[in-house]
Amino acid sequence: MLHHIARGTKKTVLVAGGAGFVGSHLCDALLAKGHRVICLDNYLTGSESNIRPLMNHPQFRTVEQDICVIEDLGEPIDEIYNLACAASPPQYQADPVHTMMTCVVGTGNLLAMAERHGASLLQASTSEVYGDPEEHPQREDYRGNVNCTGPRACYDEGKRAAEALCFDMLRAQRVDARVVRIFNTYGPRMQPDDGRIVSNLIVQALSGAPLTIYGTGEQTRSFCFVSDLVAGLIKLMEVDPNPGVPVNIGNPGEFTINELAEMVVAMVPTRSQIVYKPLPMDDPQRRRPDIARAQALLGWEPQVPLAEGLRQTIDFFSTTVGARTSGERGSKVPRPLLAEGLNGLTAGAS
């Protein structure tokens, strides 16, 4: 029998990937709402600097683990947000096997934990499940155009499999699972070298390096500021009843990469020139969310315009590029075997 704790109740919340870019902002927001927060991260792409201001908070706890080999946390859990996966192509392609295992085995382990605790789970999926879309804008009922054997498949297909696990557990009434499909998100605490277009262009402009655009620059993206995304995640977790369907969260404003580069050059004092390089394999040509479902079910829509979000992101990078502490945990994590995961996901597991 599924149970969902009512809105406004103080809860113990596990944020897997809580030291990451989005995860750390989510930890901030949940603590501000009065919840107890457990931040679980293996520090593969997360950073201690993102959560350092929270370390002395009485309702905040950190656990260094990989969700592929997660251990019992020693206390009851009411909600689980699964944001534990590298999200930019250079990062998730660096170890594609681990990326796939994180999506499938790791999500399976968190679902098993949610079942044991009677907790609700929100799975952070991605617009990458739509692949290089033939439908525009992308609605949640679009099944996508994904290369299932290409270099991005570890992430695209991994996230699609994770969604399938969540909805199977929901249909079986074993876990109150919810799925959000996140579109391009940006803001403070992005890693300067994560390979995403916003951070790339801003860091290059600030350092006076050429601004790199792949392809013609006429491909489009829709950029959602991190505070808007976090508000949407919390709304989806709290909405009652469970929508039972995936929900797009993103900003429907659509910009070409050339337009984004021009905005960055206009906002950062720089003499950087734009250079063009070949487009990576399977890179989507157009990306824009249809957010009608989020508007109808959650009463959510983005509030921060791109110009304002870029200003805040530029301010962050202008004071932090090169200032990250060397020796922070950590770039080396165990690469678990498949057999070590899937703890307790089989039917009837306790």
N, C-alpha and C positions, 0 to 999 in steps of 0.2 A: 504494500500500500504506500503510495507516494504522499509525502508531507512537505508543505512549503510554509516556511515561517513568515508571518504577516509583516507587511511594510511597517517600519518604525520600531520593530523589536530589535533589541541589542543582540548581536550575534558574534560568534567566533568564525572568522572568514579566513580561508586559506587562499593566498594568491600565488599560484605557481608561475614562476617567471617574474616574481615581484620586484627584483632588482633591475629589471629591464626598463627600457624607455617608457612604454605604456604602463607596465606593471607598477613602477614606482609612483606614477601619478595616481593610479588606482588605489594604492596603499594610502596615499595622502588623503584621498577623498573618503575612503572608508573609515579611517581614523577620525576625520572631521565629523562624521556622522555618529560617532560614539561606539563603533564596533571594536572588538579585539581582532587584530590582524596578525596572521602568521605568514611571513614572506619566505617562500621556498624557492631557491635558485641554485643552479650549479655554477653560476658565474662564467658560463661559456660566452654569452653575449651581454649579460647583465653586468652592472658595475656597483661596487660598494659606495662610490661617491653619490649615486642616485638616492640611496636610502640612509646615508650617514646622518642627515638631520633628524631621522626618526629613531635612531638607535637608543636614545634615553627615554623614549615615550613608554609609559607604564603599560600600555595596551598593545605594544608591538614586539614581535619576536621573529628572529631569523633562523632558518634551518638551511644548511648547505647540503642539498641532495639533488640527484638527477631523477626525474620522474620515471625513468625507465627501470630504476631499481629502488623505488621509494620504500621507506620503512615507516612503521607506525609512529605517529607524532605524539602519542602519549596524552592526548586530550580530545574531548569531543569537538567535532567540526559541524557547523551549520550550513556553510556555503563554501563552494570551491569555484574559483575563477581559474581556468586553464589558459594562461598566456605563455606557456613554457615552450617556445620554439623560436629559433632564429627566423627572422622575417624578411631579410633582404637577400637578393640572389647571391651576392658574393659570400655571405655568411652561410646560407643554407646549402650552397653548393660545395663549400669547403670540405664538408664531411656528409655527403648525401645519405649514406647508410644510417648514420646517427640521426639525421633529420627525419628520415622515414620512421625509424624506431621511436623517436620522440613523439611523432604524430600518432602512431598506431599503438605501440606498446605503452608509451607514457600515458596517453589518453585512456587506454584500457585500465591501467593501474589506478588512475584518479577516479574513473567511474566505479571501480570496485571499492575504493575508499568511500566514495559518496554513498554507495549502497550500504556499506557496513554502518555508516554514521547516520543514515537517513538524511543526508545533506543534499541540497540542490547544487547542480553543477552547470556553469556557463562555459561553453567551449568557444574559444576564440578561433573561428575559421577565417576565411580570407576571400577577397574578390578573385584571387588566383584560381579558385574552383571554376570560374567561368572561362579560364584560359584566354586565348586571343579571340574575343567574342565576335560572333556573327550577328548578335542582337544588340541593339543600342537604344537607350540605356539598358543596363542589365537588371532585370527583375529576378526575384528569387525563384520563380518557376522555370527560368532558363537553365538548361542542363549543361551548357558549356561546350567549349571547343578546345579540349586539352590534349596535348601530345603526351600520351601515357608512358612513353619510353624515352623522352628527351631529357636534357640536363636540368630542367625545372620540375620534372615529374616527382622527385623526392618530396618536394613541398606541395605541389598542386595535388597530386594523387594521395599523398599522405594526409592532407587536410580533408579531402573528399572521403577517405576511409574513416577518418576520425568522426566526421559527421554521421556516417552510416552507423558506427558504433553507438553514438549518442542517441540516435533515433530508434535503434533497435532496443536499447535499454529503456527508453521512454515508452515505446509501444508495449514492452513486456511489463510495464509498471514497476520497474526495479529502481529507476533513478529519475528524479525530476530534472531532466537534462534540457538545456536551452542552447541554441546555436546562433551566434552572431557572425555575419560575414563582414569583415572589416575592410574598408577601402583605404587607399593611401593616406597615412596619418603622419603628421609632422609636429614639431614643437621642441621646446627645451628638453634637454637630456638625451636627444639623439646622439649616437656616437659619431664623431667627426669622420671616421673611416668606415662607416657601415655600408657604403656603396649606394645609398638611396639618393634619388635625384636632388631633393631639397638640401640635404646636408652636403652633398658633393658640391653643388653650385655655390652655396654660402661659404663653405670653407675655402674653396678655390678663390672666390672673390676676395675674401678677407686676407688671404696669403699672397695675392697678386698673381696666382697661377692661372693658366688658361682655363676657361670654363668648358668642360667636356660635355658635349651632347652626342648621344648615340643615334645613328640614323639621320633623317632629315630634320628632326626636331618638330615635325608636324604631328607626331603621335600625341595623343591627349591623355591627361590624367585629371582626377578630381581629388583635391587635397583637403583633408579634414584635420582641424586643429585638435591637439590631444585632449584638451579640456572638454570639447564637444563629444569626442569619442567616449571618454570616461563616463560622462553623464548618460550616454546611451547604453553603455554596458550595465550600469547600475539600474537603470530603468528596466532593462530586459530581465535582469535577475529578479527584480522586485515585482514585476507585473503578475497579476493573478486573475484568471488562471494562466497556466503555461500556454503560450501561443501554439506550441506543437509544430512549428514551422521555422525555417531559418529566417533571420531578419538582417537585411542590409543596414549597416551604419556607415555613413560617409557623407561627404559634402557633394551635392549634385552640380556645383559649379565646375565647368569643364574648361581646361586651359591646355594649350599646346605647350610642349617643353620649351619651345622658343619664347613663348610669352612669359613663362616662368623665369627663364634666364634674363629676359629684359627687365623684369621686375626686380630681380636680385641686383643687377648692375645699376639700376636706378636708385636702389636703397643702400648700397654699399659703396663707399668711395674707393674706386678701383680703376685701374687701367687694363684689367684683364680682358683678353679677347676670347671670343667663342671659337672653339675648334670642334670639328665633327669627326666622329669615328664610326666604324661599322656597327650596325644594330645587332645585339646579341640574338642568338637563336630563340625563337618562340616568344620574343618580347611582344606584349600586346600592343596593337595599334590604337585602340580606343578603350577608355575606361571611364565609366560614369555610372553611379548607382541610381537606381530607381528607389526612392525612400518612402514611397506611399505606404508601405506596410508599417514602417517604423512610426510614421506620422499617425496612422490610424490606431495601431495597437498600443503604442507607448506615449503618444503625444510628444514625440521627439523630433527636433530638426536642428541643424547646426546654427550656431549663433555668431561665430567668429569669422569675419571675412578674411580672404587670403592675405590682403595687404597688412592687416593688423597681426595676423598670426606670423607672417614672415618677419615683421618688425621684432616681435618677442623672440623669435628663434635666432635672428641675427644678433640681438642683444646678448643672448645666452652664449652663442659661439664666440662672439667678440671678447668675452671675458674668460672663456674656458678652454679654447683651443690651445693645446700644448700644456695645460695645467693639470691634466689628470695625473693622479698619483701613480708612479711606477711601483710595481709589486703588488697592486691590488689583486685580490682573487678575481679570476684566475683564468687562464686560457687553456689549461689542460684538464680534461674531465675524462672519467672512465668511459669506454665504449662498450656498453653491456651487450651481451648476446641476447638474441630473441628469446631463448629458453629461460632467461632470468627474469623476463617481464611477464605480463599478463597475470599477475598475482591475483587469484581469486575471482577472475572474471567469468569462469564457467558457471553454468546454471546451478543454483542452490548453494553457491559459496557463501560463507558467513564472514 
